[in-house]
Amino acid sequence: MSTATAIINLDIEGPTISRHLYGHFAEHLGHCIYGGFWVGEDSPVPNEGGIRLDVVEALRALDIPNLRWPGGCFADEYHWRDGIGPHEQRPRMVNTHWGNVEENNHFGTHEFMALCELLGAEPYISGNVGSGTVREMSEWVEYLTRDGDSPMVRLRKENGREEPWRVKYWGIGNETWGCGGNMRAEYSADLARQYATYCRDHGDNKLYRIASGASDADYKWTETLMQQISCFGCEATPKNFFQGLSVHYYTLAGPWEAKGSATEFDAEDYYRTMLSARRIDRILAGHSTVMDVYDPGRTVGLVLDEWGTWWDVEPGTDPGFLFQQNTLRDALVASTHFDIFHKHAARLHMANIAQTVNVLQAMLLTDGDALVLTPTYHVFEMNKGHQDATSLPVHLRAEGARRRVGDAELDTLSASASVKDGKVLISVSNLDAGEPADITLDLRGGTLGEPTARILTADKLQDHNTPAASTAVAPRAFEGVTVTADGLKLTLPPHSFVTVQAPLDQR
């Protein structure tokens, strides 16, 4: 058993943890949209205007803050005018990125905005730079957000929407270094400045423009964008063309060519996965450091709008649909990521897990009229109290809580804390696959009232939920909390995630 102490300063306020760090991502990929969010008005599955209501209900329980759409790689072959007007008049298209299947475009702009309204989530639209035009994106912004009278306003009204929507978040392309155009950073930056110029604020709808940024640890890409976007060193007055810059990072246990099974893995695979998950800390720090050089006031946010685990698809499913099961291992990747996100809250403005339904590290899996909440879903739910909370510094002393993984060291304990509305929420993960951990929470600068705690764990790391066993991995009350003179003591089982909540009494 490992032992550790976590010093939590209850009277020292850190940066606010934006609720948008708990964002989501829905791409036209596999059964994320069709069969996931969208079943059509004639479906026997309960729906509102074709939008699946059990999915809406489950996501509302997470206080879902935003939803990114329509991609992903799909965004840069999507032409928004094909997805408006009567369904029977919408042209079909081929989704060349994901399965080479034909799309009927029945789920388009109006359907997405209706979904966001049902969810109570802010829309985050990813525009087409790879195969689109400046005019196309500019007119989409006008169609969605302009009031009064204009060609796009009249078109929107013809399609049944009188009032404009509020759409703050706007992505200027996706992965322009890859599927979004295979561009050089310099060319991508020039295009991004051009497109951002014509994505205009209409009325009081102020856009938060997000430039297509780097993959993984490509800090040079970030530097190239920051040099041009912020006009650092220009003779003219510096101008931030963007309010955000994206980065993508996926957690793998091996190389892309052999990512491994989502459910059939051993302890060695598991520890490699957790080591990969924890690398996001160094990657966010690296991009933040580059951005600080050109934007010391941190006016440009870092946006991790694709993250999560990526495994080989489930046997017998379409390789282009990226359907994978979701085990306790995936949940611990998520819990560890959130601790790291909270640590970087001063620069990190948004994060979007890939993806919300039926694709990659999904929240929800659907099969006909069945709906399954994944272990990762439960991490989001248990952690939702951190949204828009004030982060609290956590100093973790856990010298013995380490494992050698190849030529690297893996810290097997992770923690973060925040306060909101007079309540403190503490999240702790024990990543050790076989050993429990005793953790002393040394609380300073205040005291806590009676704590309540919950735990997410299972007998095996490979355990997952199915329609026949929907609660195999689900949160339950946690009794392993002891109140001490200086704070709290937790005894965490192996491979477990625990949240502790208590009212704050400041001295």
C-alpha positions in Angstrom: 0.0 0.0 0.0 1.3 3.5 -0.9 0.8 6.5 1.3 0.6 10.1 0.4 -0.3 13.5 1.7 -2.3 16.1 -0.3 -2.0 19.7 1.1 -5.1 21.7 0.0 -5.1 25.4 0.8 -8.8 26.2 1.3 -8.1 30.0 1.5 -5.9 30.4 -1.6 -8.0 30.9 -4.7 -6.6 29.7 -8.1 -8.0 30.5 -11.5 -11.6 29.6 -12.4 -12.2 26.2 -13.9 -14.2 27.1 -17.0 -17.3 24.8 -17.4 -16.2 24.5 -21.0 -13.4 22.2 -19.9 -16.2 19.6 -19.7 -17.2 20.1 -23.3 -18.2 17.5 -25.9 -17.7 16.7 -29.6 -20.2 15.2 -32.1 -19.0 14.4 -35.6 -20.8 12.9 -38.6 -18.9 9.7 -37.9 -20.3 6.2 -37.5 -23.4 6.3 -35.3 -22.7 9.5 -33.4 -25.2 11.6 -35.2 -27.4 9.1 -37.1 -28.6 6.5 -34.6 -27.0 8.5 -31.7 -28.4 12.0 -31.5 -30.7 11.7 -34.5 -33.3 9.0 -35.1 -35.7 10.9 -37.3 -39.3 12.0 -36.5 -40.8 8.6 -37.6 -38.6 6.6 -35.2 -40.3 4.5 -32.5 -37.5 5.8 -30.1 -39.0 8.8 -28.2 -37.8 11.9 -29.9 -38.5 15.6 -30.4 -38.2 16.7 -34.0 -36.1 13.6 -34.7 -33.7 14.2 -31.8 -33.4 11.3 -29.4 -34.7 12.3 -26.0 -33.0 9.7 -23.8 -29.7 11.0 -25.1 -30.7 14.5 -24.3 -31.8 13.6 -20.8 -28.6 11.7 -20.0 -26.4 14.6 -21.2 -28.4 17.3 -19.4 -27.6 15.4 -16.2 -23.9 16.2 -16.9 -24.6 19.9 -17.2 -23.2 19.7 -20.7 -21.6 23.1 -21.4 -21.0 23.0 -25.1 -21.1 20.7 -28.1 -18.7 20.9 -31.1 -20.0 20.0 -34.6 -20.0 18.9 -37.5 -16.4 17.6 -37.1 -13.5 16.7 -37.0 -12.3 15.8 -40.4 -15.9 15.9 -41.7 -16.1 19.6 -41.1 -13.7 20.3 -43.9 -15.9 18.5 -46.5 -19.2 19.8 -45.1 -21.0 22.5 -47.0 -23.7 24.0 -44.7 -26.1 25.0 -47.4 -26.6 21.2 -48.2 -28.1 20.8 -44.7 -30.9 23.4 -44.7 -34.4 23.5 -46.1 -36.9 20.6 -46.5 -35.3 17.3 -45.8 -36.5 15.8 -49.1 -34.8 18.6 -51.0 -31.4 18.3 -49.4 -28.7 16.9 -51.6 -26.8 13.8 -50.5 -23.1 13.5 -50.1 -20.4 10.9 -49.5 -18.6 10.9 -46.2 -15.1 10.1 -47.6 -13.3 10.3 -44.2 -15.5 7.9 -42.2 -16.6 4.7 -43.9 -17.2 6.2 -47.3 -20.9 6.1 -46.6 -23.6 8.3 -48.1 -25.2 11.0 -46.0 -28.7 12.4 -46.5 -28.0 15.7 -44.7 -31.2 15.4 -42.7 -29.2 16.6 -39.7 -28.0 20.0 -40.4 -27.8 23.5 -39.0 -31.4 23.9 -37.7 -31.3 20.4 -36.2 -28.0 21.0 -34.5 -29.2 24.3 -33.0 -32.4 22.6 -31.8 -30.3 19.9 -30.2 -28.2 22.5 -28.4 -31.3 24.2 -27.1 -32.7 20.9 -25.8 -29.3 20.2 -24.1 -28.9 23.7 -22.7 -25.5 23.7 -24.3 -23.6 26.3 -26.2 -23.0 25.5 -29.9 -19.4 25.3 -31.1 -19.4 25.2 -34.9 -16.3 24.0 -36.8 -16.2 25.8 -40.2 -14.9 24.5 -43.5 -11.5 25.8 -44.5 -10.1 22.7 -46.2 -12.6 22.5 -49.1 -14.8 25.6 -48.4 -14.5 29.3 -49.1 -14.2 32.5 -47.1 -17.6 33.5 -48.4 -19.2 30.2 -47.4 -18.1 30.5 -43.8 -18.9 34.2 -43.6 -22.4 33.6 -44.8 -22.9 30.7 -42.3 -22.0 33.1 -39.5 -24.5 35.6 -41.0 -27.2 33.0 -41.4 -26.9 31.9 -37.8 -26.4 35.2 -35.9 -27.5 38.2 -37.8 -30.8 40.1 -37.1 -32.7 42.6 -39.2 -32.6 42.1 -42.9 -30.0 40.6 -45.2 -29.8 37.8 -47.8 -28.8 35.2 -45.2 -31.4 36.5 -42.7 -34.1 36.1 -45.3 -32.9 32.6 -46.2 -33.0 31.6 -42.5 -36.5 33.0 -42.1 -37.6 31.1 -45.2 -36.4 27.9 -43.4 -38.5 28.6 -40.4 -36.3 30.5 -38.0 -37.2 34.2 -37.4 -34.8 35.1 -34.6 -31.1 34.7 -34.9 -29.3 32.2 -32.6 -26.4 33.1 -30.3 -23.3 31.2 -31.5 -20.2 32.3 -29.7 -17.7 29.6 -30.5 -16.5 29.2 -34.1 -13.7 27.0 -35.3 -11.6 28.2 -38.2 -11.0 24.8 -39.8 -9.9 21.5 -38.2 -6.5 19.8 -38.3 -5.3 21.9 -41.2 -1.9 20.1 -40.8 -3.7 16.8 -41.8 -7.2 16.0 -43.0 -8.1 19.7 -43.1 -5.8 20.4 -46.0 -2.3 19.0 -45.3 -1.0 22.6 -44.9 2.2 24.1 -43.7 1.9 26.1 -40.5 2.7 29.4 -42.3 0.0 28.9 -45.0 -2.5 27.7 -42.4 -1.9 30.9 -40.3 -2.4 33.2 -43.3 -5.6 31.4 -44.2 -6.8 31.5 -40.6 -6.2 35.3 -40.4 -8.2 35.7 -43.7 -11.1 33.5 -42.6 -11.3 35.1 -39.2 -11.5 38.5 -40.7 -14.7 37.7 -42.5 -16.3 35.8 -39.6 -17.9 38.9 -38.3 -19.6 39.9 -35.1 -23.3 40.6 -36.0 -25.1 42.8 -33.5 -24.3 41.7 -29.9 -23.2 38.2 -30.9 -19.5 38.3 -30.2 -17.5 35.4 -31.8 -14.8 33.5 -30.0 -12.8 32.4 -33.0 -10.6 29.3 -32.6 -7.7 28.8 -35.0 -6.9 25.3 -36.1 -3.8 24.5 -34.0 -1.3 21.8 -33.4 -1.2 18.0 -33.0 0.3 16.7 -29.8 3.6 18.4 -29.0 4.1 20.4 -32.2 5.1 23.6 -30.4 6.5 25.1 -33.6 3.0 25.1 -35.2 1.7 27.0 -32.2 4.6 29.5 -32.3 4.0 30.1 -36.0 0.3 30.8 -35.4 1.0 33.0 -32.4 3.5 35.0 -34.3 1.1 35.9 -37.1 -2.2 35.9 -35.3 -1.1 38.2 -32.6 1.0 40.3 -34.9 3.8 40.2 -32.3 6.6 42.6 -33.3 4.5 44.3 -36.0 4.8 48.0 -36.6 1.0 48.2 -36.6 -1.0 47.9 -33.4 -1.1 44.3 -32.4 -4.4 42.6 -33.1 -5.7 39.3 -31.9 -7.5 37.8 -34.9 -8.4 34.9 -32.7 -9.6 34.4 -29.2 -8.6 30.7 -29.1 -6.0 28.2 -30.5 -6.7 24.5 -30.7 -4.6 21.4 -30.0 -5.5 17.7 -30.3 -4.2 14.9 -28.2 -5.3 11.2 -28.0 -4.3 8.7 -25.4 -2.9 5.4 -26.8 -1.3 2.3 -25.3 0.8 1.7 -28.5 1.5 2.9 -32.0 -1.3 4.1 -34.3 -0.9 1.0 -36.4 -1.7 -1.3 -33.4 -3.6 0.6 -30.8 -4.9 -2.5 -29.1 -8.3 -3.7 -27.8 -10.6 -1.6 -25.7 -11.4 -4.5 -23.5 -8.7 -7.2 -23.9 -5.6 -5.7 -22.3 -3.2 -6.6 -19.6 -1.5 -4.6 -16.8 1.4 -3.6 -19.0 -1.1 -2.2 -21.6 -2.9 -0.4 -18.8 0.2 1.3 -17.3 1.3 2.4 -20.8 -2.1 3.9 -21.3 -1.9 5.9 -18.1 1.6 7.1 -18.9 0.3 8.3 -22.2 -2.7 10.0 -20.5 -0.5 11.9 -18.1 1.6 13.3 -21.0 -1.1 15.8 -21.7 0.2 17.8 -18.7 3.6 18.3 -20.4 1.9 19.0 -23.7 -0.5 21.7 -22.3 2.4 23.2 -20.4 4.5 23.4 -23.6 1.9 25.1 -25.7 1.1 27.5 -22.9 4.7 28.5 -22.5 4.9 29.3 -26.3 1.7 31.3 -26.1 2.9 33.2 -23.0 5.8 34.6 -25.0 3.4 36.2 -27.5 0.4 36.7 -25.3 1.6 37.3 -21.7 -1.8 38.6 -20.7 -3.4 35.3 -21.7 -6.0 36.9 -23.9 -5.9 33.9 -26.3 -7.3 30.7 -24.8 -5.9 27.2 -25.4 -8.6 24.9 -26.7 -8.1 21.1 -26.4 -11.1 20.4 -28.7 -10.2 16.7 -29.3 -9.0 14.4 -26.5 -9.7 10.8 -25.3 -8.6 7.2 -25.8 -8.4 5.6 -29.2 -8.5 1.8 -29.5 -9.0 -0.6 -32.4 -12.6 -0.9 -33.4 -14.8 -3.6 -31.9 -14.6 -6.9 -33.9 -17.4 -7.1 -36.5 -18.0 -3.3 -36.7 -17.2 -1.0 -39.6 -13.5 0.2 -39.3 -14.5 3.6 -40.4 -17.1 4.0 -37.7 -14.6 4.0 -34.8 -16.9 2.2 -32.3 -15.1 1.0 -29.2 -16.1 -0.2 -25.8 -15.5 1.9 -22.7 -14.0 0.3 -19.6 -12.9 1.5 -16.2 -9.5 2.1 -17.8 -11.1 4.8 -20.0 -12.7 6.4 -16.9 -9.4 6.7 -15.2 -7.9 8.4 -18.2 -10.7 10.9 -18.0 -10.4 11.5 -14.2 -6.6 12.1 -14.6 -7.2 14.4 -17.5 -9.6 16.6 -15.5 -7.1 17.0 -12.7 -4.6 18.2 -15.3 -7.1 20.5 -17.0 -7.9 22.1 -13.6 -4.1 22.7 -13.1 -4.0 24.6 -16.4 -7.2 26.5 -16.0 -5.5 29.9 -16.3 -4.8 29.2 -20.0 -7.0 26.3 -21.0 -10.4 27.6 -21.9 -12.1 24.6 -23.4 -11.7 20.9 -23.9 -13.9 18.5 -25.9 -13.9 14.7 -25.4 -14.0 12.7 -28.6 -16.8 11.8 -28.9 -20.2 12.0 -27.2 -22.1 9.0 -28.6 -21.0 5.7 -30.1 -17.6 6.9 -31.2 -14.2 6.6 -29.5 -14.3 7.4 -25.8 -18.1 8.0 -25.8 -20.3 9.1 -23.0 -23.2 7.0 -24.3 -23.6 3.9 -26.3 -26.9 3.2 -28.2 -28.3 0.0 -29.6 -31.8 0.4 -31.0 -33.9 1.7 -28.2 -31.2 0.8 -25.6 -29.0 3.4 -24.0 -25.8 2.7 -21.9 -24.0 5.1 -19.7 -20.3 4.4 -20.0 -17.8 4.6 -17.1 -16.4 7.8 -18.6 -19.9 9.3 -18.4 -19.8 8.7 -14.6 -16.5 10.6 -14.3 -18.1 13.6 -16.0 -21.1 13.4 -13.7 -19.1 13.0 -10.5 -16.9 15.9 -11.4 -19.6 18.4 -12.6 -19.3 20.4 -9.4 -15.9 21.7 -10.7 -17.6 23.5 -13.6 -17.1 27.3 -13.1 -15.7 26.7 -9.7 -12.6 28.3 -8.2 -9.6 26.0 -8.3 -7.8 25.3 -5.0 -4.0 24.6 -5.0 -3.2 20.9 -4.3 0.3 19.9 -3.3 0.6 16.1 -3.6 3.4 14.4 -1.7 3.5 10.8 -2.8 7.0 9.7 -3.4 6.1 6.0 -3.0 3.2 6.2 -5.4 5.2 5.6 -8.6 5.6 2.7 -11.0 8.3 2.2 -13.6 6.8 2.0 -17.1 9.5 1.3 -19.7 12.1 4.0 -19.3 9.6 6.4 -17.6 8.1 6.9 -14.1 4.3 6.9 -13.7 2.8 8.8 -10.8 -0.1 6.6 -9.7 -2.0 9.2 -7.6 -3.8 12.2 -9.1 -5.9 14.9 -7.4 -7.5 18.3 -7.8 -9.9 20.5 -5.8 -12.2 23.5 -6.2 -14.8 25.5 -4.3 -18.1 26.9 -5.5 -21.2 28.1 -3.7 -19.6 27.4 -0.3 -18.9 23.7 -1.2 -15.5 22.1 -1.7 -15.1 19.3 -4.2 -12.0 17.1 -4.1 -11.3 14.5 -6.8 -8.7 11.8 -6.3 -7.6 8.9 -8.5 -5.6 5.8 -7.5 -4.1 4.6 -10.8 -2.3 1.6 -9.3 -3.9 -1.5 -10.8 -3.2 -3.8 -7.8 -2.4 -1.7 -4.6 -4.6 0.5 -2.4 -3.5 3.9 -1.3 -3.8 5.8 2.0 -4.1 9.5 1.3 -4.2 12.2 4.0 -5.9 15.4 3.0 -4.1 18.1 4.9 -6.6 21.0 4.8 -5.2 24.5 5.6 -6.8 27.9 5.8 -10.3 26.6 6.7 -12.3 23.6 7.8 -14.9 21.4 6.2 -18.2 20.3 7.4 -19.5 16.7 7.2 -18.1 15.1 4.0 -20.0 12.9 1.5 -18.0 10.7 -0.9 -18.6 8.6 -3.9 -16.4 6.0 -5.7 -16.1 4.6 -9.2 -14.3 1.3 -9.5 -14.9 -2.3 -10.5 -13.4 -5.7 -9.9 -11.4 -5.6 -13.1 -10.0 -2.8 -15.2 -11.6 -4.4 -18.2 -15.1 -4.2 -16.8 -17.6 -2.2 -18.8 -21.3 -1.5 -19.2 -23.7 -3.2 -21.7 -27.5 -3.2 -22.1 -27.6 -6.5 -20.2 -25.3 -5.1 -17.4 -25.8 -1.4 -17.5 -24.4 -0.7 -14.0 -21.3 -3.0 -14.0 -19.3 0.2 -13.6 -21.3 2.8 -11.8 -20.7 5.2 -8.8 -21.7 4.3 -5.3 -21.4 5.8 -1.9 -17.8 5.6 -0.5 -17.3 4.8 3.2 -13.5 5.0 3.2 -13.3 8.6 4.5 -12.2 9.4 8.0 -12.3 12.9 9.6 -9.0 13.8 11.3 -7.8 16.8 13.3 -6.2 18.3 10.3 -8.6 17.2 7.5 -9.5 13.9 6.0 -8.0 10.5 5.4 -9.0 8.4 2.4 -8.2 4.7 1.8 -8.6 4.2 -2.0 -8.9 0.7 -3.5 -6.8 -0.1 -6.5 -7.9 1.4 -9.8 -10.5 3.8 -8.3 -11.8 7.3 -8.7 -13.2 9.1 -5.6 -14.9 12.5 -5.1 -15.4 14.1 -1.7 -17.7 17.0 -1.2 -18.2 19.1 2.0 -19.3 22.6 3.0 -16.5 25.1 3.6 -16.1 26.8 7.0 -13.3 29.4 6.6 -11.5 30.4 9.8 
